[in-house]
Amino acid sequence: MENIAIPQTPAELFEMLKVQHPYLLRLLFWQNGRLVLDSHNPQAKLDRETNLLKIFANMVIRVMPFMRSPLRDFYEDLKNVRSVTKSIISLLAGIVFGDEITARLDDPIRTFLPEITHDDPKATIKLKHLLSNTSGLPTIDDLPSMRKLLSTQNWCETILRLPLQDQPGKGYFYSSANFHLVACILERTLGNSLYQFAQAHLFLPLGIQKTHWACDPQGVPFGGSDLYLRAEDMLSIGRLCLQDGSWNGQQIVPHDWLKLSTQPIVSVDEKNQYGYGWWIDHNFQESRLHSFSACGVGGQRIMIIPAKNAVVVTTSLTSLNAHSNVIDDRVITFLQGR
C-alpha cells in the first residue's frame, strides 16, 4: 500500500488533490444532505504537450469553423464532462424504456438498427453489451480515432463498419462507439430528439437550465462524450442517483434500473469493475465501500458513495497525460475513514 498521509477534512483532501492532480479545477463535496465543500483551483494547469495541441486545434478551427476538436474543454461557462456523458446515457436509457428497460437489455441491436444485416457479426450484439462495453467494438477514444469519427458524415454508419475485436459478450473494450450507438437507439425509439427529451425529462426536472451537447451530423447527441455542464449540475445528477433516482418526490429514473446499472457486470482491472454506463466499487478489496462513478478523461467525476451518504464532483482541465485515477484513490480512502 502507498504510505501517504490520509487527509482529515474535505479541505485537506482538496489541497492534496491539487498537488497530485494539478489539472484539478474544482471539487464539490456533498455529504449528509449539505454541501460541505466547494473549492476552486485557480492554478490549474496543462502539461506542455496538451497545451500545444489545444493551441493548434483552436487555430485550425478559426480557419476552418466546420472542423470539430475532441480537445475542446469549455462551451461558454460550461465544462466538457467527457465520458461522464456515458453515465448520463445510461440514465436516459432507463427513462426512455421505463419499466421495460431490463427486458430490453437482451434485445439484439439489429431490432433498433435494421441496417445491420442478419449475417453481420454485429447482429448478435445486444443492448446490454453496448451499455457494459462488451460488444466487441474497438475503442475509438484515442485522439486519431476520435478525429476520424468526427470528420465523417454519419457516425452511426462509421461505427457499424468497424471490425469487431471479439465476440459480443466475451471481452471488455472501453469504447465511446458503444454509447453513441445507444444514443442512436434511444433517439430511434423515441422517434424524436434525444437531446430535447433529455432536457425535458432529466435536466429541467433537476433545475438544470443550461446545457450544451455536441451532436453528430444527423443531430443525435454524442453518446460517448461532449456533454457540457456546470459542476453544480453534475452534483444535482449525483444527488439524484444517491436518492435512488427520485427528486422532489418525483421518480425521474426508474429505481430498479439505477440499482441494476450500478452493480458490477464485468471486471476491468484489479481496482475497477463496470456496470451499465458506470464505474463500480473502486478499490473495493481494500475499502469495502460500494461506490459508483461517472468518470471522464482527465479528471471529470461524479462519485456516489451511498453508505457514506456522499457525492463528490470534480472537474479538471483535460490533459492527455493526466492519471486521474488518483482522484478515485484519494476520495475513496478519505471516505473509508469517515
C-alpha beads as a LAMMPS data file, in Angstrom:
LAMMPS data file: protein, C-alpha beads

338 atoms
337 bonds

1 atom types
1 bond types

-500.0 500.0 xlo xhi
-500.0 500.0 ylo yhi
-500.0 500.0 zlo zhi

Masses

1 110.0

Atoms # bond

1 1 1 0.000 0.000 0.000
2 1 1 1.078 3.594 -0.555
3 1 1 2.485 5.273 2.532
4 1 1 0.591 8.544 2.077
5 1 1 -0.951 10.601 4.847
6 1 1 -4.746 10.473 4.766
7 1 1 -6.387 13.925 4.800
8 1 1 -8.635 14.574 7.784
9 1 1 -11.047 17.079 6.212
10 1 1 -12.516 17.694 2.732
11 1 1 -10.407 20.875 2.560
12 1 1 -7.242 18.840 3.172
13 1 1 -8.392 16.371 0.516
14 1 1 -8.720 19.237 -1.944
15 1 1 -5.220 20.523 -1.135
16 1 1 -3.770 17.038 -1.629
17 1 1 -5.510 16.600 -4.972
18 1 1 -4.267 19.989 -6.217
19 1 1 -0.714 18.711 -5.753
20 1 1 -1.216 15.184 -7.061
21 1 1 -3.571 16.174 -9.890
22 1 1 -2.500 19.694 -10.965
23 1 1 -5.197 19.856 -13.660
24 1 1 -7.943 19.981 -10.992
25 1 1 -10.328 22.907 -11.434
26 1 1 -12.994 22.352 -8.801
27 1 1 -14.147 19.968 -6.098
28 1 1 -17.639 19.789 -4.629
29 1 1 -18.174 17.571 -1.585
30 1 1 -21.768 16.793 -0.588
31 1 1 -22.498 14.699 2.483
32 1 1 -25.454 14.106 4.793
33 1 1 -27.726 16.496 2.937
34 1 1 -25.456 19.525 2.670
35 1 1 -22.630 20.950 0.618
36 1 1 -19.591 20.548 2.859
37 1 1 -17.010 21.988 0.454
38 1 1 -16.929 23.873 -2.844
39 1 1 -13.345 24.762 -3.741
40 1 1 -11.751 26.164 -6.901
41 1 1 -8.154 25.854 -8.051
42 1 1 -7.088 28.997 -9.953
43 1 1 -3.633 27.463 -10.506
44 1 1 -4.905 24.523 -12.563
45 1 1 -2.549 23.956 -15.485
46 1 1 -1.987 21.727 -18.501
47 1 1 1.127 19.850 -19.466
48 1 1 3.081 21.389 -22.332
49 1 1 2.145 18.719 -24.913
50 1 1 -1.619 19.065 -24.396
51 1 1 -1.420 22.851 -24.269
52 1 1 0.373 22.982 -27.640
53 1 1 -2.146 20.580 -29.188
54 1 1 -5.066 22.712 -27.966
55 1 1 -3.498 25.901 -29.319
56 1 1 -3.017 24.214 -32.695
57 1 1 -6.603 22.856 -32.689
58 1 1 -8.026 26.295 -31.913
59 1 1 -6.039 27.822 -34.778
60 1 1 -7.392 25.185 -37.190
61 1 1 -10.990 25.795 -36.053
62 1 1 -10.638 29.551 -36.550
63 1 1 -9.522 28.939 -40.142
64 1 1 -11.988 26.092 -40.768
65 1 1 -15.008 26.552 -38.437
66 1 1 -16.639 23.352 -39.686
67 1 1 -13.852 21.288 -38.065
68 1 1 -14.572 19.658 -34.718
69 1 1 -11.927 19.350 -31.999
70 1 1 -12.071 16.477 -29.476
71 1 1 -9.849 18.616 -27.218
72 1 1 -12.424 21.333 -26.552
73 1 1 -12.852 21.824 -22.798
74 1 1 -15.453 24.594 -22.499
75 1 1 -18.607 25.903 -24.131
76 1 1 -19.063 29.382 -22.697
77 1 1 -19.160 28.751 -18.918
78 1 1 -19.986 25.040 -19.244
79 1 1 -17.400 22.277 -18.788
80 1 1 -16.994 19.325 -21.147
81 1 1 -17.611 16.413 -18.782
82 1 1 -16.170 13.930 -21.292
83 1 1 -17.174 10.325 -20.591
84 1 1 -19.394 11.285 -17.684
85 1 1 -21.724 11.539 -20.695
86 1 1 -21.839 7.728 -20.838
87 1 1 -23.454 7.566 -17.412
88 1 1 -25.999 10.175 -18.499
89 1 1 -26.825 7.965 -21.484
90 1 1 -27.374 5.081 -19.056
91 1 1 -29.805 7.204 -17.026
92 1 1 -31.605 8.203 -20.214
93 1 1 -31.885 4.562 -21.309
94 1 1 -33.787 3.866 -18.101
95 1 1 -36.030 6.894 -18.572
96 1 1 -36.769 6.148 -22.254
97 1 1 -37.559 2.452 -21.782
98 1 1 -39.071 2.820 -18.320
99 1 1 -40.156 -0.426 -16.674
100 1 1 -39.255 -2.331 -19.865
101 1 1 -35.553 -1.495 -19.639
102 1 1 -34.411 -4.751 -18.008
103 1 1 -36.293 -6.809 -20.614
104 1 1 -34.904 -4.720 -23.463
105 1 1 -31.294 -5.341 -22.384
106 1 1 -31.359 -8.676 -24.204
107 1 1 -32.719 -7.177 -27.437
108 1 1 -30.269 -7.509 -30.339
109 1 1 -29.367 -4.027 -31.525
110 1 1 -30.483 -5.075 -35.000
111 1 1 -34.011 -4.670 -33.589
112 1 1 -33.339 -0.935 -33.497
113 1 1 -30.731 -0.671 -36.268
114 1 1 -32.119 -2.770 -39.156
115 1 1 -29.279 -1.654 -41.417
116 1 1 -27.268 -4.393 -39.672
117 1 1 -27.723 -7.473 -41.873
118 1 1 -28.584 -10.818 -40.292
119 1 1 -25.238 -12.331 -41.334
120 1 1 -23.184 -9.470 -39.905
121 1 1 -21.296 -10.499 -36.723
122 1 1 -22.714 -7.344 -35.131
123 1 1 -26.229 -8.819 -35.429
124 1 1 -25.574 -10.697 -32.148
125 1 1 -24.709 -7.545 -30.201
126 1 1 -27.349 -6.837 -27.565
127 1 1 -28.210 -3.576 -25.852
128 1 1 -26.623 -4.852 -22.634
129 1 1 -23.335 -5.368 -24.498
130 1 1 -23.237 -1.747 -25.595
131 1 1 -24.022 -0.431 -22.113
132 1 1 -21.317 -2.592 -20.491
133 1 1 -18.587 -2.092 -23.137
134 1 1 -18.680 -5.801 -24.007
135 1 1 -19.944 -5.526 -27.596
136 1 1 -16.555 -6.355 -29.094
137 1 1 -16.415 -2.991 -30.877
138 1 1 -12.941 -1.429 -30.771
139 1 1 -12.057 1.666 -28.799
140 1 1 -12.323 4.964 -30.648
141 1 1 -11.151 7.012 -27.698
142 1 1 -7.609 7.748 -28.781
143 1 1 -7.104 11.129 -30.444
144 1 1 -6.568 9.872 -34.049
145 1 1 -9.621 7.572 -33.948
146 1 1 -11.812 10.279 -32.455
147 1 1 -10.726 12.811 -35.070
148 1 1 -11.509 10.289 -37.799
149 1 1 -15.005 9.648 -36.457
150 1 1 -15.775 13.355 -36.033
151 1 1 -14.807 14.023 -39.637
152 1 1 -17.353 11.582 -41.130
153 1 1 -20.862 12.476 -42.270
154 1 1 -22.662 9.643 -40.474
155 1 1 -21.147 8.498 -37.195
156 1 1 -23.563 5.595 -36.738
157 1 1 -22.690 4.154 -40.152
158 1 1 -18.985 4.683 -39.483
159 1 1 -19.198 2.798 -36.173
160 1 1 -21.166 -0.060 -37.728
161 1 1 -18.391 -0.507 -40.294
162 1 1 -15.760 -1.035 -37.586
163 1 1 -14.491 -4.625 -37.312
164 1 1 -15.228 -6.435 -34.056
165 1 1 -12.291 -7.105 -31.751
166 1 1 -14.030 -10.038 -30.077
167 1 1 -17.341 -11.874 -29.956
168 1 1 -20.140 -9.838 -28.352
169 1 1 -20.364 -10.513 -24.629
170 1 1 -16.945 -12.102 -24.405
171 1 1 -14.491 -9.288 -23.642
172 1 1 -14.346 -5.756 -22.258
173 1 1 -13.289 -2.997 -24.680
174 1 1 -13.894 0.541 -23.435
175 1 1 -15.316 2.484 -26.380
176 1 1 -17.396 5.589 -26.976
177 1 1 -18.645 3.757 -30.087
178 1 1 -20.879 1.637 -27.844
179 1 1 -22.551 4.620 -26.241
180 1 1 -23.079 6.542 -29.436
181 1 1 -24.947 3.540 -30.779
182 1 1 -27.049 3.584 -27.599
183 1 1 -27.810 7.265 -28.228
184 1 1 -28.886 6.415 -31.789
185 1 1 -31.080 3.578 -30.480
186 1 1 -32.734 5.844 -27.920
187 1 1 -33.422 8.538 -30.493
188 1 1 -34.945 5.998 -32.904
189 1 1 -37.039 4.540 -30.094
190 1 1 -38.350 7.999 -29.250
191 1 1 -38.847 8.974 -32.880
192 1 1 -37.735 12.415 -31.789
193 1 1 -34.745 14.366 -30.496
194 1 1 -32.932 12.609 -27.650
195 1 1 -31.388 15.909 -26.576
196 1 1 -34.786 17.582 -26.280
197 1 1 -36.055 14.532 -24.377
198 1 1 -33.077 14.745 -22.007
199 1 1 -33.780 18.413 -21.364
200 1 1 -37.466 17.807 -20.654
201 1 1 -37.200 14.580 -18.636
202 1 1 -33.829 14.778 -16.881
203 1 1 -32.177 18.193 -16.878
204 1 1 -35.125 20.544 -16.328
205 1 1 -36.712 18.462 -13.529
206 1 1 -33.372 18.808 -11.691
207 1 1 -33.332 22.555 -12.261
208 1 1 -30.545 22.317 -14.848
209 1 1 -31.332 25.260 -17.099
210 1 1 -28.272 25.458 -19.328
211 1 1 -26.527 22.609 -21.148
212 1 1 -24.730 22.012 -24.412
213 1 1 -24.310 18.648 -26.095
214 1 1 -22.300 18.152 -29.275
215 1 1 -24.330 16.222 -31.860
216 1 1 -23.474 14.150 -34.897
217 1 1 -24.411 15.378 -38.404
218 1 1 -27.833 13.728 -38.010
219 1 1 -28.488 15.662 -34.791
220 1 1 -28.009 12.747 -32.391
221 1 1 -26.113 13.822 -29.254
222 1 1 -22.726 12.150 -28.968
223 1 1 -23.324 9.264 -26.598
224 1 1 -19.717 8.858 -25.558
225 1 1 -18.645 12.391 -24.648
226 1 1 -19.003 16.134 -25.180
227 1 1 -21.899 16.930 -22.885
228 1 1 -21.204 20.303 -21.260
229 1 1 -22.482 21.029 -17.745
230 1 1 -21.767 23.188 -14.720
231 1 1 -20.175 21.449 -11.730
232 1 1 -23.266 22.348 -9.672
233 1 1 -25.423 20.484 -12.172
234 1 1 -23.125 17.457 -12.066
235 1 1 -23.737 17.479 -8.314
236 1 1 -27.509 17.533 -8.862
237 1 1 -27.200 14.435 -11.046
238 1 1 -25.121 12.741 -8.347
239 1 1 -27.676 13.637 -5.681
240 1 1 -30.447 12.243 -7.895
241 1 1 -28.602 8.934 -8.024
242 1 1 -27.890 8.982 -4.285
243 1 1 -31.653 9.390 -3.809
244 1 1 -32.394 6.263 -5.898
245 1 1 -33.499 8.261 -8.935
246 1 1 -36.013 10.410 -7.044
247 1 1 -36.088 14.237 -6.961
248 1 1 -38.599 16.347 -5.031
249 1 1 -40.974 13.424 -4.776
250 1 1 -40.806 12.590 -8.490
251 1 1 -39.228 9.363 -9.728
252 1 1 -37.004 10.628 -12.557
253 1 1 -35.019 7.424 -13.200
254 1 1 -36.610 4.013 -12.505
255 1 1 -35.281 2.796 -9.152
256 1 1 -34.784 -0.788 -10.358
257 1 1 -32.740 0.379 -13.353
258 1 1 -30.499 2.587 -11.251
259 1 1 -29.889 -0.260 -8.839
260 1 1 -29.138 -2.750 -11.624
261 1 1 -26.969 -0.431 -13.718
262 1 1 -24.754 0.434 -10.745
263 1 1 -23.890 -3.153 -9.884
264 1 1 -20.738 -4.807 -11.304
265 1 1 -21.229 -6.524 -14.661
266 1 1 -17.661 -7.000 -15.853
267 1 1 -14.225 -6.773 -14.256
268 1 1 -11.935 -4.142 -15.809
269 1 1 -8.778 -4.436 -13.717
270 1 1 -7.668 -5.144 -10.152
271 1 1 -9.289 -1.922 -8.883
272 1 1 -12.321 -1.375 -11.099
273 1 1 -15.478 -3.004 -12.352
274 1 1 -18.032 -1.720 -14.818
275 1 1 -21.817 -1.803 -14.769
276 1 1 -24.159 -0.344 -17.366
277 1 1 -22.504 3.003 -18.024
278 1 1 -20.984 3.309 -14.526
279 1 1 -17.621 2.525 -12.920
280 1 1 -18.328 0.364 -9.881
281 1 1 -16.702 -0.251 -6.480
282 1 1 -13.326 1.414 -6.999
283 1 1 -10.656 -0.378 -4.919
284 1 1 -13.346 -2.440 -3.200
285 1 1 -10.938 -5.122 -1.974
286 1 1 -9.309 -2.593 0.336
287 1 1 -12.089 -0.093 1.079
288 1 1 -15.120 -2.442 1.141
289 1 1 -17.148 0.628 0.133
290 1 1 -19.773 0.281 -2.580
291 1 1 -19.436 3.217 -4.934
292 1 1 -20.463 4.063 -8.458
293 1 1 -18.940 6.790 -10.526
294 1 1 -19.383 8.672 -13.773
295 1 1 -15.817 9.163 -14.978
296 1 1 -14.459 11.403 -17.724
297 1 1 -10.904 11.507 -19.031
298 1 1 -8.597 13.958 -17.335
299 1 1 -10.448 14.077 -14.026
300 1 1 -14.167 14.731 -14.573
301 1 1 -16.053 12.830 -11.874
302 1 1 -19.418 12.274 -10.246
303 1 1 -18.748 9.796 -7.420
304 1 1 -21.638 8.411 -5.362
305 1 1 -20.910 6.539 -2.122
306 1 1 -24.286 5.501 -0.636
307 1 1 -23.004 4.126 2.706
308 1 1 -21.383 7.486 3.435
309 1 1 -24.379 9.452 2.080
310 1 1 -21.878 11.311 -0.078
311 1 1 -21.444 12.695 -3.577
312 1 1 -18.106 14.054 -4.771
313 1 1 -17.776 16.032 -8.012
314 1 1 -14.548 17.105 -9.685
315 1 1 -13.829 18.968 -12.886
316 1 1 -10.378 19.265 -14.439
317 1 1 -8.605 20.614 -17.458
318 1 1 -8.391 17.717 -19.896
319 1 1 -4.759 16.697 -20.123
320 1 1 -3.720 13.834 -22.377
321 1 1 -1.143 12.802 -19.781
322 1 1 -3.314 13.001 -16.660
323 1 1 -3.507 9.930 -14.436
324 1 1 -6.840 10.881 -12.959
325 1 1 -7.366 7.618 -11.047
326 1 1 -5.574 9.425 -8.201
327 1 1 -8.905 11.221 -7.632
328 1 1 -10.752 7.945 -7.147
329 1 1 -7.998 6.569 -4.895
330 1 1 -7.858 9.595 -2.608
331 1 1 -11.625 10.170 -2.359
332 1 1 -12.402 6.542 -1.522
333 1 1 -9.552 6.311 1.003
334 1 1 -10.700 9.552 2.628
335 1 1 -14.317 8.426 2.911
336 1 1 -13.344 4.992 4.171
337 1 1 -12.042 6.616 7.347
338 1 1 -15.049 8.904 7.956

Bonds

1 1 1 2
2 1 2 3
3 1 3 4
4 1 4 5
5 1 5 6
6 1 6 7
7 1 7 8
8 1 8 9
9 1 9 10
10 1 10 11
11 1 11 12
12 1 12 13
13 1 13 14
14 1 14 15
15 1 15 16
16 1 16 17
17 1 17 18
18 1 18 19
19 1 19 20
20 1 20 21
21 1 21 22
22 1 22 23
23 1 23 24
24 1 24 25
25 1 25 26
26 1 26 27
27 1 27 28
28 1 28 29
29 1 29 30
30 1 30 31
31 1 31 32
32 1 32 33
33 1 33 34
34 1 34 35
35 1 35 36
36 1 36 37
37 1 37 38
38 1 38 39
39 1 39 40
40 1 40 41
41 1 41 42
42 1 42 43
43 1 43 44
44 1 44 45
45 1 45 46
46 1 46 47
47 1 47 48
48 1 48 49
49 1 49 50
50 1 50 51
51 1 51 52
52 1 52 53
53 1 53 54
54 1 54 55
55 1 55 56
56 1 56 57
57 1 57 58
58 1 58 59
59 1 59 60
60 1 60 61
61 1 61 62
62 1 62 63
63 1 63 64
64 1 64 65
65 1 65 66
66 1 66 67
67 1 67 68
68 1 68 69
69 1 69 70
70 1 70 71
71 1 71 72
72 1 72 73
73 1 73 74
74 1 74 75
75 1 75 76
76 1 76 77
77 1 77 78
78 1 78 79
79 1 79 80
80 1 80 81
81 1 81 82
82 1 82 83
83 1 83 84
84 1 84 85
85 1 85 86
86 1 86 87
87 1 87 88
88 1 88 89
89 1 89 90
90 1 90 91
91 1 91 92
92 1 92 93
93 1 93 94
94 1 94 95
95 1 95 96
96 1 96 97
97 1 97 98
98 1 98 99
99 1 99 100
100 1 100 101
101 1 101 102
102 1 102 103
103 1 103 104
104 1 104 105
105 1 105 106
106 1 106 107
107 1 107 108
108 1 108 109
109 1 109 110
110 1 110 111
111 1 111 112
112 1 112 113
113 1 113 114
114 1 114 115
115 1 115 116
116 1 116 117
117 1 117 118
118 1 118 119
119 1 119 120
120 1 120 121
121 1 121 122
122 1 122 123
123 1 123 124
124 1 124 125
125 1 125 126
126 1 126 127
127 1 127 128
128 1 128 129
129 1 129 130
130 1 130 131
131 1 131 132
132 1 132 133
133 1 133 134
134 1 134 135
135 1 135 136
136 1 136 137
137 1 137 138
138 1 138 139
139 1 139 140
140 1 140 141
141 1 141 142
142 1 142 143
143 1 143 144
144 1 144 145
145 1 145 146
146 1 146 147
147 1 147 148
148 1 148 149
149 1 149 150
150 1 150 151
151 1 151 152
152 1 152 153
153 1 153 154
154 1 154 155
155 1 155 156
156 1 156 157
157 1 157 158
158 1 158 159
159 1 159 160
160 1 160 161
161 1 161 162
162 1 162 163
163 1 163 164
164 1 164 165
165 1 165 166
166 1 166 167
167 1 167 168
168 1 168 169
169 1 169 170
170 1 170 171
171 1 171 172
172 1 172 173
173 1 173 174
174 1 174 175
175 1 175 176
176 1 176 177
177 1 177 178
178 1 178 179
179 1 179 180
180 1 180 181
181 1 181 182
182 1 182 183
183 1 183 184
184 1 184 185
185 1 185 186
186 1 186 187
187 1 187 188
188 1 188 189
189 1 189 190
190 1 190 191
191 1 191 192
192 1 192 193
193 1 193 194
194 1 194 195
195 1 195 196
196 1 196 197
197 1 197 198
198 1 198 199
199 1 199 200
200 1 200 201
201 1 201 202
202 1 202 203
203 1 203 204
204 1 204 205
205 1 205 206
206 1 206 207
207 1 207 208
208 1 208 209
209 1 209 210
210 1 210 211
211 1 211 212
212 1 212 213
213 1 213 214
214 1 214 215
215 1 215 216
216 1 216 217
217 1 217 218
218 1 218 219
219 1 219 220
220 1 220 221
221 1 221 222
222 1 222 223
223 1 223 224
224 1 224 225
225 1 225 226
226 1 226 227
227 1 227 228
228 1 228 229
229 1 229 230
230 1 230 231
231 1 231 232
232 1 232 233
233 1 233 234
234 1 234 235
235 1 235 236
236 1 236 237
237 1 237 238
238 1 238 239
239 1 239 240
240 1 240 241
241 1 241 242
242 1 242 243
243 1 243 244
244 1 244 245
245 1 245 246
246 1 246 247
247 1 247 248
248 1 248 249
249 1 249 250
250 1 250 251
251 1 251 252
252 1 252 253
253 1 253 254
254 1 254 255
255 1 255 256
256 1 256 257
257 1 257 258
258 1 258 259
259 1 259 260
260 1 260 261
261 1 261 262
262 1 262 263
263 1 263 264
264 1 264 265
265 1 265 266
266 1 266 267
267 1 267 268
268 1 268 269
269 1 269 270
270 1 270 271
271 1 271 272
272 1 272 273
273 1 273 274
274 1 274 275
275 1 275 276
276 1 276 277
277 1 277 278
278 1 278 279
279 1 279 280
280 1 280 281
281 1 281 282
282 1 282 283
283 1 283 284
284 1 284 285
285 1 285 286
286 1 286 287
287 1 287 288
288 1 288 289
289 1 289 290
290 1 290 291
291 1 291 292
292 1 292 293
293 1 293 294
294 1 294 295
295 1 295 296
296 1 296 297
297 1 297 298
298 1 298 299
299 1 299 300
300 1 300 301
301 1 301 302
302 1 302 303
303 1 303 304
304 1 304 305
305 1 305 306
306 1 306 307
307 1 307 308
308 1 308 309
309 1 309 310
310 1 310 311
311 1 311 312
312 1 312 313
313 1 313 314
314 1 314 315
315 1 315 316
316 1 316 317
317 1 317 318
318 1 318 319
319 1 319 320
320 1 320 321
321 1 321 322
322 1 322 323
323 1 323 324
324 1 324 325
325 1 325 326
326 1 326 327
327 1 327 328
328 1 328 329
329 1 329 330
330 1 330 331
331 1 331 332
332 1 332 333
333 1 333 334
334 1 334 335
335 1 335 336
336 1 336 337
337 1 337 338
